[in-house]
Amino acid sequence: MDGKTSQHGSEYRLQNFRQQIRRLKSGEYAYHDSEDALRQLDDIASSFEERLIKSRGAFPDIRKRQEAEANSFINLCHPILGIILRSSNVRNAFEVYEPLKKIIESYLGEDSHLILSSEWDYTPFTWPMGLIELPKYVIIGLPASESDNPLLLPLAGHELGHSVWPQKGLHGHFLNILKDKVVEYYHENWDNDVSGLPKINLAQLEEDMFSRRIWINSLAWSLRQSEESFCDALGVRIFGRSYLHAFSYLLAPSLGARSTDYPSARLRSRIIESAMARLSGSDESWFGAQFESQDSNEIDPLASFQLAAADYATDQIFEQLIDKAFEVSSSSGVNSPDNTEVASMLECFKSGIPKDGIGDLQDIVQAGWELADWFHKEEIVDQRKNLEQVGELILKTIEVSEFHRRISN
């Protein structure tokens, strides 16, 4: 390949990227947010293309910088095109879009946008609001094999939390709190004589650069664990017990080795149970029993200590994380499930009919999980068929509710 062909490579890639956007624009989408996102991405790609054309005769360093920025944009946004494409998949539960978006707007503002899609990762996925290219978008992908299953909707509450966390400045709010806990753990537990651990200056733990490089990993892990814990608490605050059921359905007893980005299974279940106890006063000890203890991939003594310090810090502040999740929820005006409404819906569901009238998404999904539990207690054998029936009742009730809501407006 000669130099000129190589120099024009970024332009060709942008043209191909925009051609893919044009193909996607020709598709049909149930809601406008996906189409609007495509238009915004195309506008940004167009501006990159114009800058590259203008820089053809520029100094090589300037040209390379323009090409690098264009490549970075394509690399970041290419998977978003796939998510937008899958948002049009007919297997998705389109009925849930409007009520879920209303919840998102309550937390993040009425100018927020939602792309609800499917994802080939088994765990639910989010692209938090704050992406430079799509600053007002919350992108949520549910596992492709479960994308039509409304019983998993409570997990979207967790994914919403990943957008609430940066918008409310919670990283900065908890940074120094966690740092103090991490440093406290190192002071109380570090032993310079233990094999496999480097010798550090405990008297200058926060000032000594070598020591900082060691405990800073613990702080980074604890910050990520704390964000995940906040998101769990937010999911509980919005969806109540149905969050526990959805979490257990998808993730119990485990998905393999533990990630340092998450609290241990034991601590995470305790945080979720504590949030539920705060919400309703109920004992949900059944939840933690669903999960097996997880071993970390970290077998190095230093990494093990760093992770133990991160776990300690997260454990020490998780009540504050629950406080903050409940505080921002109260400000949003979003209600938790109402037991009276749930009971009324459950009676309709047991008769095989959707509940008429306007209902909150949280109540509808909770009634669905209680129906699934009722089926299980009745020992009705075909559980898959039961869950399909539950899903149909949830979606039909959401559809009826949205119909009444639009008429009332």
Secondary structure, 3 states (H helix, E strand, C coil): CCHHHHHCHHHHHHHHHHHHHHHHHCCCCCCHHHHHHHHHHHHHHHHHHHHHHHCCCCCHHHHHHHHHHHHHHHHHHHHHHHHHHHCCCCCCCHHHHHHHHHHHHHHHCCCCEEEEEEECCCCCEEECCCECCECCEEEEEEEHHHCCCHHHCHHHHHHHHHHHHHHCCHHHHHHHHHHHHHHHHHHHHCCCCCCCCCCCCHHHCCCCHHHHHHHHHHHHHHHHHHHHHHHHHHHHHHHCHHHHHHHHHHHCCCCCCECCCCCCHHHHHHHHHHHHHHHHCCCCHHHHCCCCCCCECCCCHHHHHHHHHHHHHHHHHHHHHHHHHHHHHHHHCCCCCCHHHHHHHHHHHHCCCCCCCCCCHHHHHHHHHHHHHHHHHCCCCCHHHHHHHHHHHHHHHHHHHHHHHHHHC
